[in-house]
Amino acid sequence: MVSDKIAVIGDRDTVTGLRMVGATEHFIPKSPEETRSKLLEYFRDPKMGLIILTEPLAKTVQATILELSQAPVPVILLIPDRHGPTGEYETILKELIRRAVGIEIKI
C-alpha cells in the first residue's frame, strides 16, 4: 500500500503555505466538529501518509487525535500556526508516551 498523500487542516495562511510545498489535500475548518470530521475522513483514506494539523485546532479534537494515534499510518503531525506554538503538541505527546510506557515522563 502506498501512502503518498499529504493533508493539511489549519488556518488559511498555514494551508496556503503547505499547499505550495506539496500538500495534496487541504481543509480550513470553521468548527471543532468540522475539524474532527475532516480528520477522520483523511485518516480513513488508505493512500494518506501524513496529516498535518495546526496546534490550535488540535486542542479542539485532542481526544480524537489520541485515539487515532494508535495506528502507525497515517502520521498525524501537529505544527504551530502563524501565532507560534501553543504547547498542545507537548501535551498530546506526553499522553502518548504515558500510554505506551505506562509512566509519565517529563519532556
Secondary structure, DSSP 8 states (H G I E B T S, - for coil): ----EEEEES-HHHHHHHHHTT-SEEE--SSHHHHHHHHHHHHH-TTEEEEEEEHHHHHHTHHHHHHHTTSSSSEEEEE-BTTB--SHHHHHHHHHHHHHHSS----
